[in-house]
Amino acid sequence: QVQLVESGGGLVQPGGSLRLSCAASRSIFSGNAMAWYRQAPGKERESVAVISSAGLTAYADSVKGRFTISRDNAKNTVYLQMNSLKPEDTAVYYCNARLRMFSGILSPWGQGTLVTVSS
């Protein structure tokens, strides 16, 4: 049973924008916080943004002011709007659910979506 499906990645020039989407199963989305992670080549996966079930948000310092996380509870979908993209944002982006904003993940990882920032 697939619980998380990420989409929206692609190739974008530095300074450009992308909007990622993550469609989640209702059982994993409803009432939980949702977070975006990324994993760059040769690096560990890191958390970049999280949104609580009530809409509170938190961001990694590296993306603060450039990325915006949001959720549509009716569609069981979480989004990541990425602006002013930099080459160092290049990574595979994943989403996952958390019981609380800063707790561990609840689901196996999806396939992710690749974001490449390059001129």
KEZATI-545359 format. One record per residue: residue number from 1; x, y, z of N, C-alpha, C, CB in turn. Coordinates in steps of 0.1 Angstrom, whole numbers, always signed. Glycine has a CB too. Layout:
BEGIN
SITE:NUM:X:Y:Z:X:Y:Z:X:Y:Z:X:Y:Z $
...
This chain:
BEGIN
SITE:1:+8:-12:+0:+0:+0:+0:+9:+12:+0:-10:+0:+12 $
SITE:2:+8:+20:-11:+15:+32:-12:+9:+43:-4:+17:+37:-27 $
SITE:3:+17:+49:+5:+11:+59:+14:+15:+74:+11:+15:+56:+28 $
SITE:4:+27:+75:+4:+32:+88:+1:+37:+89:-13:+44:+92:+11 $
SITE:5:+32:+98:-21:+36:+100:-35:+40:+115:-37:+25:+96:-44 $
SITE:6:+53:+117:-39:+58:+130:-42:+59:+133:-57:+72:+131:-35 $
SITE:7:+57:+146:-60:+58:+150:-74:+61:+164:-75:+44:+147:-81 $
SITE:8:+64:+169:-87:+67:+183:-90:+81:+187:-91:+62:+191:-79 $
SITE:9:+90:+177:-90:+105:+180:-92:+108:+183:-106:+113:+169:-86 $
SITE:10:+121:+187:-108:+125:+190:-122:+138:+197:-122:+115:+197:-130 $
SITE:11:+141:+202:-134:+153:+210:-136:+150:+225:-136:+161:+206:-149 $
SITE:12:+156:+233:-128:+153:+247:-127:+166:+255:-126:+144:+250:-115 $
SITE:13:+166:+267:-131:+178:+275:-131:+179:+282:-117:+178:+286:-142 $
SITE:14:+191:+285:-113:+193:+292:-100:+184:+305:-100:+208:+296:-98 $
SITE:15:+178:+307:-89:+168:+318:-87:+154:+315:-91:+173:+329:-96 $
SITE:16:+152:+303:-97:+139:+299:-101:+130:+293:-90:+140:+289:-112 $
SITE:17:+119:+289:-93:+109:+283:-84:+103:+270:-88:+98:+293:-82 $
SITE:18:+100:+262:-78:+92:+249:-81:+82:+248:-69:+102:+237:-82 $
SITE:19:+72:+240:-72:+62:+237:-62:+61:+221:-62:+48:+243:-65 $
SITE:20:+65:+216:-50:+64:+201:-49:+50:+198:-42:+76:+196:-40 $
SITE:21:+45:+186:-45:+33:+181:-39:+36:+167:-33:+22:+180:-49 $
SITE:22:+29:+164:-23:+30:+151:-17:+15:+146:-14:+39:+150:-4 $
SITE:23:+11:+136:-21:-2:+131:-18:-1:+119:-8:-9:+126:-31 $
SITE:24:-8:+120:+2:-7:+110:+13:-20:+102:+15:-2:+116:+26 $
SITE:25:-19:+90:+20:-31:+83:+23:-37:+90:+35:-28:+68:+26 $
SITE:26:-50:+89:+36:-58:+96:+47:-53:+91:+60:-73:+94:+45 $
SITE:27:-50:+78:+61:-46:+73:+74:-34:+79:+80:-45:+58:+73 $
SITE:28:-25:+83:+71:-12:+88:+75:-12:+103:+76:-1:+83:+66 $
SITE:29:-21:+109:+69:-21:+124:+68:-30:+130:+79:-27:+128:+55 $
SITE:30:-42:+125:+81:-52:+131:+90:-47:+132:+104:-64:+123:+89 $
SITE:31:-47:+144:+110:-43:+146:+124:-28:+146:+127:-50:+136:+132 $
SITE:32:-20:+144:+117:-5:+143:+119:+1:+155:+113:+0:+131:+113 $
SITE:33:+13:+158:+119:+22:+168:+112:+27:+162:+99:+33:+173:+121 $
SITE:34:+31:+170:+90:+37:+165:+77:+50:+173:+75:+27:+167:+65 $
SITE:35:+60:+166:+70:+73:+172:+68:+79:+169:+55:+83:+168:+79 $
SITE:36:+87:+179:+50:+95:+176:+38:+110:+174:+42:+94:+188:+28 $
SITE:37:+116:+165:+35:+130:+162:+37:+137:+162:+24:+132:+148:+44 $
SITE:38:+150:+163:+24:+158:+162:+12:+171:+154:+14:+160:+175:+6 $
SITE:39:+175:+148:+4:+188:+141:+4:+196:+144:-8:+186:+125:+6 $
SITE:40:+207:+151:-6:+216:+155:-17:+226:+143:-19:+224:+168:-14 $
SITE:41:+232:+142:-31:+241:+132:-34:+253:+131:-23:+247:+133:-48 $
SITE:42:+255:+119:-18:+266:+118:-8:+263:+123:+6:+278:+124:-13 $
SITE:43:+251:+128:+8:+248:+134:+21:+236:+126:+28:+244:+149:+20 $
SITE:44:+235:+129:+41:+223:+122:+48:+211:+130:+45:+226:+122:+63 $
SITE:45:+200:+123:+47:+186:+130:+45:+185:+140:+56:+175:+119:+45 $
SITE:46:+179:+151:+53:+177:+162:+63:+163:+167:+62:+187:+173:+62 $
SITE:47:+158:+172:+73:+145:+178:+74:+146:+193:+69:+138:+177:+88 $
SITE:48:+137:+197:+61:+137:+211:+56:+125:+219:+61:+138:+211:+41 $
SITE:49:+113:+213:+63:+102:+220:+67:+92:+211:+73:+95:+228:+55 $
SITE:50:+84:+216:+82:+73:+208:+88:+61:+217:+91:+78:+201:+102 $
SITE:51:+49:+210:+90:+37:+218:+93:+28:+209:+102:+29:+221:+80 $
SITE:52:+23:+215:+112:+15:+207:+122:+1:+205:+116:+14:+214:+135 $
SITE:53:-7:+197:+122:-21:+195:+118:-29:+208:+119:-28:+184:+126 $
SITE:54:-25:+217:+127:-31:+230:+129:-26:+241:+120:-31:+234:+143 $
SITE:55:-15:+238:+113:-9:+248:+104:+3:+255:+109:-19:+258:+101 $
SITE:56:+8:+252:+121:+21:+258:+125:+32:+252:+117:+23:+255:+140 $
SITE:57:+42:+261:+114:+53:+257:+105:+66:+259:+111:+52:+264:+92 $
SITE:58:+76:+252:+107:+90:+254:+111:+99:+250:+99:+94:+246:+123 $
SITE:59:+111:+257:+98:+119:+255:+86:+134:+254:+91:+118:+267:+77 $
SITE:60:+141:+246:+83:+156:+246:+84:+161:+260:+81:+162:+235:+76 $
SITE:61:+172:+264:+88:+178:+277:+85:+182:+279:+71:+190:+279:+94 $
SITE:62:+186:+268:+64:+191:+269:+51:+180:+272:+40:+197:+256:+47 $
SITE:63:+167:+271:+44:+156:+274:+35:+147:+284:+40:+148:+261:+32 $
SITE:64:+149:+289:+52:+140:+299:+58:+139:+311:+49:+144:+302:+72 $
SITE:65:+127:+316:+47:+125:+328:+38:+124:+325:+24:+137:+337:+41 $
SITE:66:+128:+313:+20:+127:+309:+5:+117:+298:+3:+141:+304:+1 $
SITE:67:+115:+289:+12:+106:+278:+11:+93:+280:+19:+112:+264:+14 $
SITE:68:+82:+276:+14:+69:+277:+22:+62:+263:+22:+60:+288:+17 $
SITE:69:+59:+258:+33:+52:+245:+34:+37:+248:+37:+58:+236:+45 $
SITE:70:+28:+241:+31:+14:+243:+33:+7:+229:+31:+8:+253:+23 $
SITE:71:-5:+228:+36:-12:+216:+35:-27:+218:+31:-12:+208:+48 $
SITE:72:-33:+209:+24:-47:+209:+20:-53:+197:+27:-49:+209:+5 $
SITE:73:-60:+199:+38:-65:+187:+45:-76:+180:+38:-70:+192:+59 $
SITE:74:-83:+187:+29:-94:+181:+21:-88:+171:+11:-102:+191:+14 $
SITE:75:-76:+174:+6:-70:+166:-4:-59:+157:+1:-64:+175:-15 $
SITE:76:-57:+157:+14:-46:+149:+20:-32:+151:+13:-49:+134:+20 $
SITE:77:-30:+164:+11:-18:+168:+3:-10:+179:+10:-22:+172:-11 $
SITE:78:+3:+177:+10:+12:+188:+15:+21:+193:+4:+21:+182:+27 $
SITE:79:+23:+206:+4:+31:+212:-6:+43:+219:-1:+22:+223:-13 $
SITE:80:+53:+221:-10:+65:+228:-7:+67:+238:-18:+77:+219:-4 $
SITE:81:+65:+251:-16:+68:+261:-26:+82:+265:-23:+58:+273:-24 $
SITE:82:+90:+264:-34:+105:+267:-33:+108:+278:-42:+113:+254:-36 $
SITE:83:+112:+289:-36:+116:+301:-44:+131:+304:-42:+108:+313:-40 $
SITE:84:+136:+312:-51:+151:+316:-50:+160:+304:-49:+153:+326:-39 $
SITE:85:+157:+294:-57:+165:+282:-56:+179:+284:-59:+159:+271:-65 $
SITE:86:+187:+276:-52:+202:+276:-53:+207:+262:-57:+208:+281:-39 $
SITE:87:+219:+262:-63:+224:+249:-66:+225:+239:-55:+238:+250:-72 $
SITE:88:+227:+244:-43:+228:+236:-31:+215:+230:-26:+234:+243:-19 $
SITE:89:+204:+234:-33:+191:+229:-30:+189:+216:-38:+180:+239:-33 $
SITE:90:+198:+213:-47:+197:+200:-55:+197:+188:-46:+208:+200:-65 $
SITE:91:+186:+180:-48:+184:+168:-39:+172:+161:-44:+183:+172:-24 $
SITE:92:+171:+149:-38:+158:+142:-39:+150:+146:-27:+159:+126:-40 $
SITE:93:+137:+151:-29:+129:+156:-19:+118:+145:-15:+122:+169:-23 $
SITE:94:+116:+143:-3:+107:+133:+2:+97:+140:+13:+114:+121:+9 $
SITE:95:+86:+134:+14:+77:+139:+25:+74:+127:+34:+64:+145:+20 $
SITE:96:+70:+130:+46:+66:+120:+56:+57:+126:+67:+78:+113:+62 $
SITE:97:+51:+118:+74:+42:+122:+85:+49:+121:+98:+29:+114:+85 $
SITE:98:+46:+129:+107:+51:+128:+121:+39:+129:+130:+61:+139:+124 $
SITE:99:+40:+122:+141:+29:+123:+151:+28:+137:+157:+32:+113:+163 $
SITE:100:+40:+143:+159:+41:+157:+163:+51:+164:+155:+44:+158:+179 $
SITE:101:+52:+177:+156:+61:+185:+147:+75:+180:+147:+60:+199:+150 $
SITE:102:+80:+176:+159:+94:+173:+160:+96:+159:+164:+101:+182:+170 $
SITE:103:+87:+150:+161:+89:+136:+164:+93:+128:+152:+76:+130:+170 $
SITE:104:+95:+115:+153:+100:+107:+142:+90:+105:+131:+105:+94:+147 $
SITE:105:+94:+99:+120:+85:+96:+109:+76:+84:+112:+93:+93:+96 $
SITE:106:+65:+84:+105:+54:+74:+107:+53:+64:+96:+41:+81:+109 $
SITE:107:+59:+67:+84:+56:+58:+73:+69:+55:+66:+47:+65:+63 $
SITE:108:+69:+44:+58:+81:+41:+49:+82:+52:+39:+79:+27:+42 $
SITE:109:+94:+55:+35:+96:+65:+25:+90:+62:+12:+111:+68:+24 $
SITE:110:+85:+73:+5:+81:+72:-9:+93:+72:-18:+71:+83:-12 $
SITE:111:+90:+74:-31:+101:+73:-41:+108:+87:-42:+95:+70:-55 $
SITE:112:+102:+97:-37:+108:+110:-37:+107:+117:-51:+123:+110:-34 $
SITE:113:+111:+130:-52:+110:+137:-64:+123:+145:-65:+98:+146:-65 $
SITE:114:+130:+144:-77:+143:+150:-79:+142:+164:-83:+151:+142:-89 $
SITE:115:+149:+173:-75:+150:+187:-79:+165:+190:-82:+146:+196:-67 $
SITE:116:+167:+195:-94:+180:+198:-98:+181:+213:-102:+185:+190:-111 $
SITE:117:+190:+220:-95:+191:+235:-97:+204:+237:-104:+190:+243:-83 $
SITE:118:+204:+241:-116:+216:+242:-124:+213:+251:-136:+221:+228:-129 $
SITE:119:+224:+258:-140:+223:+267:-152:+228:+259:-164:+230:+280:-150 $
